[in-house]
Amino acid sequence: MNNQGEREFNKWFFRLYGFLVAAAVVICIVVGMHPGSQRYDSWESAPGSFIRKYTYLEYEDETGPAGIRREYVFTCPEIPDGDTILAVYMIHQYGGIYIDGVLRTELTAPEIPGIGKTPGSNWMIVPMTSADTDKLVTVETKPVYPEVRRTPLAMRLTTESELFRDCFREDSLQMLISILILVSGLVFLGVFVYYSRNDADPQYLLLYISCIGIMTAIWRLTDLRFMDFLMAKHTKLLSYISFSSLMMSLVPMLVIASTQAGDRYQPFLKGSAIGLMGFDIVVLLLQVFNIFDLRQFAYGFNIGLFLIVLISTLLVAAREEESTGPVNITVIVVFLLCLAGITIDVTSYFVTQSSTGSVYTLIAFLLVVVGAGLHTMRGYLEQKKRLEAQEKELTENRISIMMSQIQPHFLYNSLASIYYLCDDDPQLAKKAIDEFSSYLRVNMDSLKQTRNVPFKEELRHIRNYLDLEKMRYEDRLTIFYDIEVSDFLVPALSVQPIVENAVRHGISKQPEGGTVSISTYEKDGWYEITVEDDGVGFDPEKGSDDKTRSHIGIENVRYRLREMCGGTLEITSEFGFGTTATIRIPAEKKNEETGEN
């Protein structure tokens, strides 16, 4: 795919991806505003332990979302004086806790139908006292999805502070890695935005990597028991944020894989990315409007295409040599590990209902986000450095060509002045030739200079040229110098052509001649050089009567001023009254060649 096609794909891809993000945000807002599941909450403090011995019973129940009701029955162990809590962690389930047949706490669906079936993951908590010792405890659950029947409950008698500490300790490593991934994603997003504002060709690969990092971090942070503990009133919202973020983290992976594949696989992988994104948008819209709950099916569909990414990455490792990409083989291997880790983790959730590989998956994600992001940035900076070097070389070549145009022009006009003197005053012509030859012997190197030179050196060129013209025009040419400042740099032969135009196209065309004034001064952070004549002038709307050599010389000077020292050239003229040319050079450019302050 050519660069234009790639840019068009990226543009339309992120429009669709933005719509997916918007749909996810809408569904999360609606979930957050909708009445949540009804639950009795109590946060107490007392010593406790896990409940490991219980009797498990399962029944068919048409009132349950999945047609299943499960019971966990055990005898309450001895509870010391003081308050205790029985904490039960449930995933995609409703339920209640009974003590000797008396309902003590309950998690039920809202009376008004909400979005989707699941309440998310919840801690169901009931206060316990010493009077509950040896009583029969029944924990009843009604799974939302049939697959949840294989998920055992985590039940424990504990205190609020101990439960808090345990949840934090168990999830701290995942939280730390997730935060690192999130920070990395945000940093690369900021880098992308910065480069996009300063570059006509945005580095979309960096944006894809940042999306993976941000969405992966959100997915894990909102899928932790610790977060369910902290945000007990908003577990359904957490559940949908996690669900949406997981889907949105897989899509850019397909696009990244496509950038590493050959032309044979790119259309397939990019089409898969668009197809997956379209499917996820449909799923979210169906959830938003409470039409159909495809949550479980969506997970399976995303995992299926996730495996395609894994296979495509393997194909990348064996791609043809001419297939190039911004990520090297080391990053591809890390990317492969990342895909394998999350595939094993998510698959294990459905097979064993136990997410055992989360930490390793997150470490792999951290490696791929940081590794691929840094590698992409390095490649971009190296590419930009090469382009800048090429641009500098091209600029220097242009300047060299322009100098080659100016040098013969300057020599030609100097010799032309001497030529006219040969007829009018041969002795003066001989003197002019002697002065000009001396000048060439001393200053020929400066004529070849393509870098900025001190203005004093440029002024010597101007004086020499005007001395030659003075010999020719005598009293018809008056020269006035007002040099207030001269310790700054200018491109070589940048002022002399302007002075030459003032004489040849201004003063020489008046029978009575005229005056050429050259002045310099410093004003408002700029060095200004003014070349003014009271010659014939010209109409700015029509331009000068010399459309060739003079025009080329002025544009030459203007280009070199801009490229070599950030300067400008402004010319104003009035027909019959003369012309004024003003060169402005930034004062900070004064000693850029010498490095002086």
Secondary structure, DSSP 4 states (H G I P E B T S, - for coil): --HHHHHHHHHHHHHHHHHHHHHHHHHHHHHHHS---EE---------EE----EEEEEE-TTSTTSEEEEEEEE-----SS-EEEEEEEESEEEEEEETTEEEEEEE--SS--SSS---EEEEEEEE-GGGTT-EEEEEEEESSGGGGG---EEEEE-HHHHHHHHHHHHHHHHHHHHHHHHHHHHHHHHHHHHHHH-SS--HHHHHHHHHHHHHHHHHHTTSHHHHHHTGGGHHHHHHHHHHHHHHHHHHHHHHHHHHS-TTTHHHHHHHHHHHHHHHHHHHHHHHTTS---HHHHHHHHHHHHHHHHHHHHHHHT--TT---SS-HHHHHHHHHHHHHHHHHHHHHHHHS----HHHHHHHHHHHHHHHHHHHHHHHHHHHHHHHHHHHHHHHHHHHHHHHHHHHHHHHHHHHHHHHHHHH-HHHHHHHHHHHHHHHHHHHHHHT--SEEEHHHHHHHHHHHHHHHHHHHGGGEEEEEEES---SEEETTSSHHHHHHHIIIIITTSTT-EEEEEEEEEETTEEEEEEEE-S----TTT--S--SHHHHHHHHHHHHHHHHHS-EEEEEEETTTEEEEEEEEEGGGTTTTTT--
